[in-house]
Amino acid sequence: MAKKVTKMLKLQIPGGKAVPGQALGPALGSAGINIGEFVKRFNDETKTRVGETVPTIIEVYDDRSYKMFYKTEPASQMILKTLKKELGSGKPNSVKIGTLTKAQVKAIAEKKLPDLNTADVNAAMKMVEGTARNMGVDVK
C-alpha cells in the first residue's frame, strides 16, 4: 500500500549551508522530521549548489519518513546574480537598478524552464521579463 502524505513543506534554504535553527527547527519539528538528519542529508545533496537559494518541497508521510524535491533557484535571484546586485528596486517604476539583454533573459528562462508551467522558451522569457520589471530592471 502506498504511503499517505500527511504534510507538505515548502522551504527556501541556502544550498549546502542548512543549519538547525530558527528557520528550520519549527517547520521540521512540527512535521516530525529529525532535524539533524535532515540538515546532514540536505547539505550533502546540495553541496554543489552553495551560494544559491534552493527551493525545497518536502513530502512528509504518515510513518514520519519524507521525500525531498529540489527546484531551480528563484528567477529573482538569478536576475540579481546576473546584474551583480544585492536587492531589487524599492520603487520599480521610477528607480531602475540595471538592464538585462534578451540573451541574458533567455539564458535565465532556459535554466528555469523545468520548474515553470510552460514548455515554450518564449513564454518562459515573458515570465522572467515580468519578474525583472517588478524588480526595477529594464529589458532591452
SULURVEN-V706164 format. One line per field, one symbol per residue. ss: DSSP state (h for helix, s for strand, l for the rest). psi: psi as a letter, one per 30 degrees, with the letter a starting at -180 (. if undefined). burial: 1 if it has 9 or more other C-alpha atoms within 8 Angstrom, else 0. A space follows every 50 residues. Layout:
# SULURVEN-V706164
ss: ???
psi: ???
burial: ???
This chain:
# SULURVEN-V706164
ss: llllsssssssssslllllllhhhhhhhhhllllhhhhhhhhhhhlhhhl llsssssssssllllsssssllllhhhhhhhhhllllllllllllllsss lhhhhhhhhhhhhhhlllllhhhhhhhhhhhhhhllsssl
psi: kkkkkfkkkjljkkkggkkjaeeeeeeeeffgkjeeeeeeeeeefgffgk flkjkkkjjklfggllkkkkllkkeeeeeeeefhlellkfiffejkfakk leeeeeeeeeefefflhlfkeeeeeeeeeeeeeffhkkk.
burial: 00001001100011110101000110111010101001100110011011 00111111111101010000011111111100100001100100110011 0001110111011000000010011001101110111110
